[in-house]
């Protein structure tokens, strides 16, 4: 019945998914600002950080108000970071991609097909990953709500949605969730220990270790390996660019979390496509 309703109103639900993503991004901005500061997510209501005046509802419309106000507070005129608009737009786009995974074919961009519960799990993962990535960018920390919460959520969802691990039986899904969480955590902890031995300082934060445990709990061992590889490549490329352009000094710490987050998102949407392409490149297609 739900599928029939979706098919009839597919264009409407597509627009609705994008708008819902923008609203989710607006709440995500609240979380990004308040969670590292230990503030309540409920009160006080949204206000300008500069003049402390409450923001009227018509100045708090996702994706619209920031553009209308030209990135400034209506009352005091102080600039509002473009990050707020970027977070709303990025969340809207990613939720739209999740919708395309669930919706009827043809699916754009080679996205995999998902059932409803699996798509909801992806939506939850999008929210948590963006929260962790943007907080790490600004505060150099990955909140436990994202990392430890992600491990718990992954272990709870694995038997409920065994398709997260390519299984149909609940116990097999749970087993792979446990194995994935342990593998991701121990692999990163081993790399962190090795980094301390080689560089005589912290090479990986414990937040990164816990994040990879969450990745394994949600998506399994393949996702952990792919995330580590792609995240390292992205981090290296961006780090070299920042050093060459003088925006970062050699030896200065760069948060790894955002690159891991980007890699997980890539895997989440295009993992099967990337994995099959990798096996074809190795000449092992059909063997694994």
C-alpha positions as a Markdown table, in Angstrom:
| # | Residue | x | y | z |
|---|---|---|---|---|
| 1 | Unk | 0.0 | 0.0 | 0.0 |
| 2 | Unk | 2.8 | 2.4 | 0.9 |
| 3 | Unk | 4.6 | 1.6 | -2.3 |
| 4 | Unk | 1.5 | 2.3 | -4.4 |
| 5 | Unk | 1.0 | 5.7 | -2.7 |
| 6 | Unk | 4.7 | 6.5 | -3.3 |
| 7 | Unk | 4.4 | 5.6 | -7.0 |
| 8 | Unk | 1.3 | 7.8 | -7.5 |
| 9 | Unk | 2.8 | 10.8 | -5.8 |
| 10 | Unk | 6.5 | 10.3 | -6.6 |
| 11 | Unk | 7.3 | 13.9 | -7.8 |
| 12 | Unk | 5.5 | 15.3 | -4.7 |
| 13 | Unk | 7.4 | 13.1 | -2.3 |
| 14 | Unk | 10.7 | 13.9 | -4.1 |
| 15 | Unk | 10.1 | 17.6 | -3.4 |
| 16 | Unk | 8.9 | 16.8 | 0.1 |
| 17 | Unk | 12.1 | 14.8 | 0.8 |
| 18 | Unk | 14.3 | 17.7 | -0.2 |
| 19 | Unk | 12.3 | 20.2 | 1.9 |
| 20 | Unk | 12.3 | 17.8 | 4.9 |
| 21 | Unk | 16.1 | 17.5 | 4.5 |
| 22 | Unk | 16.4 | 21.2 | 4.7 |
| 23 | Unk | 14.4 | 21.3 | 7.9 |
| 24 | Unk | 16.5 | 18.5 | 9.3 |
| 25 | Unk | 19.6 | 20.5 | 8.4 |
| 26 | Unk | 18.2 | 23.5 | 10.3 |
| 27 | Unk | 17.9 | 21.4 | 13.4 |
| 28 | Unk | 21.3 | 19.9 | 12.7 |
| 29 | Unk | 22.7 | 23.4 | 12.9 |
| 30 | Unk | 21.3 | 23.8 | 16.4 |
| 31 | Unk | 23.0 | 20.5 | 17.4 |
| 32 | Unk | 26.3 | 21.5 | 15.8 |
| 33 | Unk | 26.4 | 24.7 | 17.7 |
| 34 | Unk | 25.0 | 23.6 | 21.1 |
| 35 | Unk | 26.2 | 20.0 | 21.7 |
| 36 | Unk | 30.0 | 20.9 | 22.0 |
| 37 | Unk | 29.0 | 23.8 | 24.3 |
| 38 | Unk | 26.9 | 21.5 | 26.6 |
| 39 | Unk | 23.8 | 23.5 | 25.8 |
| 40 | Unk | 20.2 | 22.3 | 25.8 |
| 41 | Unk | 18.8 | 21.5 | 22.3 |
| 42 | Unk | 15.4 | 22.8 | 23.4 |
| 43 | Unk | 15.9 | 26.1 | 25.2 |
| 44 | Unk | 16.5 | 28.9 | 24.8 |
| 45 | Unk | 14.9 | 29.3 | 21.4 |
| 46 | Unk | 17.1 | 30.1 | 18.3 |
| 47 | Unk | 18.8 | 33.5 | 18.7 |
| 48 | Unk | 21.5 | 35.6 | 17.1 |
| 49 | Unk | 24.9 | 34.7 | 18.7 |
| 50 | Unk | 25.8 | 38.4 | 18.6 |
| 51 | Unk | 22.8 | 40.4 | 19.8 |
| 52 | Unk | 21.2 | 37.4 | 21.6 |
| 53 | Unk | 17.8 | 38.4 | 20.2 |
| 54 | Unk | 15.4 | 35.6 | 19.3 |
| 55 | Unk | 15.1 | 34.8 | 15.6 |
| 56 | Unk | 11.6 | 35.3 | 14.2 |
| 57 | Unk | 10.0 | 32.3 | 12.4 |
| 58 | Unk | 10.1 | 34.1 | 9.1 |
| 59 | Unk | 13.9 | 34.6 | 9.5 |
| 60 | Unk | 14.4 | 30.9 | 10.3 |
| 61 | Unk | 13.0 | 29.2 | 7.1 |
| 62 | Unk | 15.5 | 26.6 | 5.9 |
| 63 | Unk | 17.5 | 27.4 | 2.7 |
| 64 | Unk | 15.5 | 30.6 | 2.2 |
| 65 | Unk | 16.0 | 33.0 | 5.2 |
| 66 | Unk | 19.8 | 33.1 | 5.0 |
| 67 | Unk | 19.7 | 34.1 | 1.3 |
| 68 | Unk | 16.9 | 36.7 | 1.9 |
| 69 | Unk | 18.9 | 38.3 | 4.8 |
| 70 | Unk | 22.1 | 38.1 | 2.8 |
| 71 | Unk | 23.8 | 36.2 | 5.6 |
| 72 | Unk | 23.2 | 38.9 | 8.2 |
| 73 | Unk | 21.1 | 39.2 | 11.4 |
| 74 | Unk | 18.0 | 41.4 | 10.7 |
| 75 | Unk | 18.3 | 43.2 | 14.1 |
| 76 | Unk | 22.0 | 43.9 | 14.5 |
| 77 | Unk | 23.4 | 43.3 | 11.0 |
| 78 | Unk | 26.2 | 41.0 | 12.2 |
| 79 | Unk | 27.2 | 38.4 | 9.6 |
| 80 | Unk | 25.8 | 34.8 | 10.0 |
| 81 | Unk | 28.2 | 32.1 | 8.9 |
| 82 | Unk | 27.5 | 30.6 | 5.5 |
| 83 | Unk | 28.0 | 27.2 | 7.3 |
| 84 | Unk | 24.4 | 27.3 | 8.4 |
| 85 | Unk | 23.2 | 27.5 | 4.8 |
| 86 | Unk | 25.7 | 24.9 | 3.6 |
| 87 | Unk | 24.6 | 22.4 | 6.3 |
| 88 | Unk | 20.9 | 22.9 | 5.3 |
| 89 | Unk | 21.7 | 22.4 | 1.6 |
| 90 | Unk | 24.0 | 19.4 | 2.1 |
| 91 | Unk | 21.5 | 17.7 | 4.4 |
| 92 | Unk | 18.7 | 18.3 | 1.9 |
| 93 | Unk | 20.7 | 16.9 | -0.9 |
| 94 | Unk | 21.8 | 13.8 | 1.1 |
| 95 | Unk | 18.2 | 13.1 | 2.3 |
| 96 | Unk | 17.1 | 13.4 | -1.4 |
| 97 | Unk | 19.7 | 10.8 | -2.3 |
| 98 | Unk | 18.3 | 8.5 | 0.4 |
| 99 | Unk | 14.9 | 9.0 | -1.0 |
| 100 | Unk | 16.1 | 8.1 | -4.5 |
| 101 | Unk | 17.6 | 4.9 | -3.0 |
| 102 | Unk | 14.1 | 4.0 | -1.7 |
| 103 | Unk | 12.0 | 5.3 | -4.6 |
| 104 | Unk | 11.1 | 3.5 | -7.9 |
| 105 | Unk | 13.7 | 3.1 | -10.7 |
| 106 | Unk | 15.3 | 4.5 | -12.7 |
| 107 | Unk | 17.6 | 5.7 | -9.9 |
| 108 | Unk | 20.0 | 8.5 | -10.8 |
| 109 | Unk | 23.8 | 8.3 | -10.3 |
| 110 | Unk | 23.9 | 4.5 | -9.9 |
| 111 | Unk | 22.4 | 4.5 | -6.5 |
| 112 | Unk | 21.5 | 1.1 | -4.9 |
| 113 | Unk | 17.9 | 0.1 | -4.2 |
| 114 | Unk | 16.8 | -0.1 | -0.6 |
| 115 | Unk | 13.7 | -1.1 | 1.3 |
| 116 | Unk | 12.0 | 1.4 | 3.7 |
| 117 | Unk | 13.7 | 0.4 | 6.9 |
| 118 | Unk | 17.2 | 0.3 | 5.3 |
| 119 | Unk | 16.5 | 3.8 | 3.8 |
| 120 | Unk | 15.5 | 5.1 | 7.3 |
| 121 | Unk | 18.8 | 3.7 | 8.7 |
| 122 | Unk | 20.7 | 5.6 | 6.0 |
| 123 | Unk | 18.8 | 8.8 | 6.9 |
| 124 | Unk | 19.8 | 8.4 | 10.6 |
| 125 | Unk | 23.4 | 7.8 | 9.5 |
| 126 | Unk | 23.4 | 11.0 | 7.4 |
| 127 | Unk | 22.3 | 13.1 | 10.4 |
| 128 | Unk | 24.9 | 11.6 | 12.7 |
| 129 | Unk | 27.7 | 11.7 | 10.3 |
| 130 | Unk | 27.1 | 15.3 | 9.4 |
| 131 | Unk | 26.8 | 16.2 | 13.0 |
| 132 | Unk | 30.2 | 14.6 | 13.8 |
| 133 | Unk | 31.9 | 15.9 | 10.7 |
| 134 | Unk | 31.0 | 19.6 | 11.2 |
| 135 | Unk | 31.7 | 19.5 | 15.0 |
| 136 | Unk | 35.1 | 18.0 | 14.4 |
| 137 | Unk | 35.9 | 20.7 | 11.8 |
| 138 | Unk | 35.3 | 23.4 | 14.3 |
| 139 | Unk | 36.1 | 21.9 | 17.7 |
| 140 | Unk | 38.5 | 19.1 | 16.8 |
| 141 | Unk | 36.3 | 16.6 | 18.6 |
| 142 | Unk | 33.8 | 13.9 | 17.6 |
| 143 | Unk | 30.9 | 13.8 | 20.1 |
| 144 | Unk | 30.2 | 10.6 | 22.0 |
| 145 | Unk | 26.6 | 11.0 | 20.9 |
| 146 | Unk | 27.8 | 10.3 | 17.3 |
| 147 | Unk | 30.5 | 7.7 | 18.0 |
| 148 | Unk | 29.4 | 5.7 | 20.9 |
| 149 | Unk | 25.8 | 6.4 | 20.0 |
| 150 | Unk | 26.5 | 5.2 | 16.5 |
| 151 | Unk | 28.0 | 1.9 | 17.8 |
| 152 | Unk | 24.9 | 1.3 | 19.9 |
| 153 | Unk | 22.5 | 2.3 | 17.1 |
| 154 | Unk | 24.3 | 0.1 | 14.7 |
| 155 | Unk | 24.2 | -2.9 | 17.0 |
| 156 | Unk | 20.5 | -2.4 | 17.7 |
| 157 | Unk | 19.6 | -1.9 | 14.0 |
| 158 | Unk | 21.7 | -4.8 | 12.6 |
| 159 | Unk | 19.3 | -7.5 | 13.7 |
| 160 | Unk | 16.2 | -5.3 | 12.9 |
| 161 | Unk | 17.5 | -4.4 | 9.5 |
| 162 | Unk | 19.9 | -7.3 | 8.5 |
| 163 | Unk | 20.1 | -5.9 | 5.0 |
| 164 | Unk | 22.6 | -3.4 | 6.4 |
| 165 | Unk | 25.0 | -6.3 | 6.3 |
| 166 | Unk | 23.7 | -8.0 | 3.2 |
| 167 | Unk | 21.8 | -10.6 | 5.3 |
| 168 | Unk | 18.2 | -11.6 | 5.7 |
| 169 | Unk | 18.3 | -13.3 | 9.1 |
| 170 | Unk | 18.3 | -11.2 | 12.2 |
| 171 | Unk | 21.0 | -13.1 | 14.1 |
| 172 | Unk | 23.4 | -13.0 | 11.1 |
| 173 | Unk | 22.9 | -9.3 | 10.8 |
| 174 | Unk | 23.6 | -8.8 | 14.5 |
| 175 | Unk | 26.7 | -11.0 | 14.3 |
| 176 | Unk | 28.1 | -9.0 | 11.4 |
| 177 | Unk | 27.3 | -5.8 | 13.3 |
| 178 | Unk | 29.3 | -7.0 | 16.3 |
| 179 | Unk | 32.2 | -8.2 | 14.2 |
| 180 | Unk | 32.2 | -5.0 | 12.2 |
| 181 | Unk | 32.2 | -2.8 | 15.3 |
| 182 | Unk | 35.1 | -4.8 | 16.9 |
| 183 | Unk | 37.0 | -4.7 | 13.6 |
| 184 | Unk | 36.6 | -1.0 | 13.0 |
| 185 | Unk | 37.5 | -0.1 | 16.6 |
| 186 | Unk | 40.5 | -2.5 | 16.9 |
| 187 | Unk | 41.9 | -1.6 | 13.5 |
| 188 | Unk | 41.9 | 2.1 | 14.2 |
| 189 | Unk | 43.2 | 1.6 | 17.8 |
| 190 | Unk | 46.0 | -0.4 | 16.4 |
| 191 | Unk | 46.8 | 2.4 | 13.9 |
| 192 | Unk | 46.7 | 4.9 | 16.7 |
| 193 | Unk | 49.2 | 3.0 | 18.8 |
| 194 | Unk | 51.4 | 2.5 | 15.7 |
| 195 | Unk | 51.2 | 6.2 | 15.0 |
| 196 | Unk | 52.3 | 7.1 | 18.6 |
| 197 | Unk | 55.2 | 4.8 | 18.3 |
| 198 | Unk | 56.4 | 6.2 | 14.9 |
| 199 | Unk | 55.7 | 9.9 | 15.3 |
| 200 | Unk | 56.1 | 10.2 | 19.1 |
| 201 | Unk | 52.7 | 12.0 | 19.4 |
| 202 | Unk | 49.0 | 11.4 | 18.9 |
| 203 | Unk | 48.4 | 10.5 | 15.2 |
| 204 | Unk | 44.7 | 9.6 | 15.6 |
| 205 | Unk | 42.2 | 10.8 | 18.1 |
| 206 | Unk | 40.1 | 8.4 | 20.1 |
| 207 | Unk | 37.1 | 9.9 | 18.5 |
| 208 | Unk | 38.2 | 8.6 | 15.2 |
| 209 | Unk | 38.7 | 5.1 | 16.7 |
| 210 | Unk | 35.1 | 5.1 | 18.1 |
| 211 | Unk | 33.7 | 6.5 | 14.8 |
| 212 | Unk | 35.1 | 3.6 | 12.9 |
| 213 | Unk | 33.6 | 1.2 | 15.4 |
| 214 | Unk | 30.2 | 2.8 | 14.6 |
| 215 | Unk | 30.9 | 2.5 | 10.8 |
| 216 | Unk | 31.6 | -1.2 | 11.3 |
| 217 | Unk | 28.5 | -1.7 | 13.5 |
| 218 | Unk | 26.3 | 0.0 | 10.8 |
| 219 | Unk | 27.8 | -1.2 | 7.6 |
| 220 | Unk | 30.4 | -4.0 | 8.2 |
| 221 | Unk | 34.0 | -4.8 | 7.6 |
| 222 | Unk | 34.0 | -3.8 | 3.9 |
| 223 | Unk | 32.8 | -0.3 | 4.8 |
| 224 | Unk | 35.5 | 0.0 | 7.4 |
| 225 | Unk | 38.3 | -0.8 | 5.0 |
| 226 | Unk | 36.8 | 1.4 | 2.2 |
| 227 | Unk | 36.3 | 4.3 | 4.6 |
| 228 | Unk | 39.8 | 4.1 | 5.9 |
| 229 | Unk | 41.3 | 4.0 | 2.4 |
| 230 | Unk | 39.1 | 6.8 | 0.9 |
| 231 | Unk | 39.3 | 8.9 | 4.0 |
| 232 | Unk | 43.1 | 8.7 | 4.1 |
| 233 | Unk | 43.2 | 9.6 | 0.4 |
| 234 | Unk | 40.9 | 12.6 | 0.8 |
| 235 | Unk | 42.7 | 13.8 | 3.9 |
| 236 | Unk | 46.1 | 13.6 | 2.2 |
| 237 | Unk | 44.9 | 15.4 | -0.9 |
| 238 | Unk | 43.3 | 18.2 | 1.1 |
| 239 | Unk | 46.2 | 18.4 | 3.5 |
| 240 | Unk | 48.8 | 18.8 | 0.7 |
| 241 | Unk | 46.6 | 21.5 | -0.9 |
| 242 | Unk | 46.3 | 23.4 | 2.3 |
| 243 | Unk | 50.0 | 23.3 | 3.0 |
| 244 | Unk | 50.9 | 24.3 | -0.6 |
| 245 | Unk | 48.5 | 27.3 | -0.4 |
| 246 | Unk | 49.9 | 28.3 | 3.0 |
| 247 | Unk | 46.6 | 27.8 | 4.8 |
| 248 | Unk | 48.1 | 25.1 | 7.1 |
| 249 | Unk | 51.7 | 24.7 | 8.4 |
| 250 | Unk | 53.4 | 21.3 | 8.0 |
| 251 | Unk | 53.0 | 19.3 | 11.2 |
| 252 | Unk | 49.9 | 21.1 | 12.4 |
| 253 | Unk | 47.1 | 18.7 | 13.3 |
| 254 | Unk | 44.2 | 18.4 | 10.8 |
| 255 | Unk | 41.0 | 16.7 | 12.0 |
| 256 | Unk | 40.6 | 13.3 | 10.3 |
| 257 | Unk | 36.9 | 13.0 | 11.2 |
| 258 | Unk | 35.4 | 15.0 | 8.3 |
| 259 | Unk | 37.3 | 12.9 | 5.7 |
| 260 | Unk | 36.1 | 9.7 | 7.3 |
| 261 | Unk | 32.6 | 11.1 | 7.3 |
| 262 | Unk | 32.9 | 12.0 | 3.6 |
| 263 | Unk | 34.2 | 8.5 | 2.9 |
| 264 | Unk | 31.4 | 6.8 | 4.8 |
| 265 | Unk | 28.8 | 8.8 | 2.9 |
| 266 | Unk | 30.4 | 7.8 | -0.4 |
| 267 | Unk | 30.3 | 4.1 | 0.6 |
| 268 | Unk | 26.7 | 4.4 | 1.9 |
| 269 | Unk | 25.4 | 5.6 | -1.5 |
| 270 | Unk | 27.8 | 3.9 | -3.9 |
| 271 | Unk | 29.4 | 1.1 | -1.9 |
| 272 | Unk | 28.2 | -1.9 | -4.0 |
| 273 | Unk | 29.1 | -0.1 | -7.2 |
| 274 | Unk | 32.6 | 0.7 | -5.9 |
| 275 | Unk | 33.1 | -2.8 | -4.6 |
| 276 | Unk | 32.1 | -4.5 | -7.8 |
| 277 | Unk | 34.4 | -2.1 | -9.8 |
| 278 | Unk | 37.3 | -2.8 | -7.5 |
| 279 | Unk | 36.8 | -6.6 | -7.9 |
| 280 | Unk | 36.7 | -6.1 | -11.7 |
| 281 | Unk | 39.9 | -4.1 | -11.6 |
| 282 | Unk | 41.5 | -7.0 | -9.6 |
| 283 | Unk | 40.0 | -9.6 | -12.0 |
| 284 | Unk | 38.2 | -11.2 | -9.1 |
| 285 | Unk | 34.6 | -10.4 | -10.1 |
| 286 | Unk | 32.4 | -13.3 | -8.9 |
| 287 | Unk | 35.1 | -14.8 | -6.8 |
| 288 | Unk | 34.3 | -12.8 | -3.6 |
